[in-house]
Amino acid sequence: MRVETPVSSPSELKEAVTKALEAKATDVCDLKEKLRESELARKSSENEAAKLKLRADQLSDDYATLAQEKKDLQDELDKKNALLGREQGRRANLEKKLEDAQTESLEKLGQLEDLKDALNGEKELRHKNEDKLDEQIFMYKTTLEVRDNELMNEIAKAKNIAEEAKKKDEEHIKFRHGMTERHRMNENFLKNLVNKGLDKVKDLELKLASAEAQCDILKPEMDKLKGENDRLNKDLDAARKEANKAEKEKDKFEKLYTDENAECRTLQDDLIKLKLTDKLDLIDLDHAAFHQWSWPPTRTHKRSKQQ
């Protein structure tokens, strides 16, 4: 059976179509808004899932790291336990070595004191020899200066006499032709005077040569004293070298004591950090209890040990 729809006018039909289109457009906008919200929700879910995955990876890495650290700590603890056993044996050996080193150091210090005493004796002997040498040199110089002054004075006097005789001889030559017998006698007197002056000069020259010979005689004695002084200087240098060697040995033993004591204290600190004090007997490293003697030992201590 055919149902006939009443035919509307074109304006009514247009209005109905317009309303239908507007309703469709509103539905499309709502669907687009829902689609956009759904897309945002999907992206937010994906971001949250990525964050959760990253957090899970981090927790997995942290767990692996903690497991490795636990294994490392256990290995370190095993090593420390083994090291403690070795160090205990090593400490016993070091105590023995330290005791031997202290004994040897006491002997070295005794030798050093003996060397110092010998060095002081050598110094006193050297000072005495130097004073003796200075005194002899001063006396020798004084004697030479006195003799030199005397010789110079005598030579000056002889030169003055010779100059006076020369002047008189020149005057005599000027009046040679008119000289009388008295003048000839004076001429002979002047000649004799000149000859005496020359003889005096020769005598003074001989005295000067004698003084120089005396200097040559005293020179070997001075060389001998200088050689003795050089020998004393060499002995003094040798004693200084021995003293320096003994000082180096003492410094060596002091450094050995300091290094070993520091290692033992470091080991004790490590064991305390690992909280093993309730399981192990830690070594008492107190300086006063560890050593019965002071360092470095004194001469008084050395004498008490020898007694």
Buried (B, 14 or more C-beta within 10 A) or exposed (E): EEEEEEEEEEEEEEEEEEEEEEEEEEEEEEEEEEEEEEEEEEEEEEEEEEEEEEEEEEEEEEEEEEEEEEEEEEEEEEEBBEBBEEBEEBBEEBEEEBEEBBEEBBEBBBBBBEBBEBBEEBEEBBEEBEEEBEEBEEEBEEBBEEBEEEBEEBBEBBEEBBEBBEEBBEEBEEEEEEBEEEEEEBBEEBEEBBEBBBEBBEEBEEBBEEBEEBBEEBEEEBEEBEEBBEEBEEBBEEBEEBBEBBEEBBEEBBEBBEEBBEBBEEBBEBBEEBEBEEEBEEBEBEEEEBBEBEEBBEEEBBEEEEE
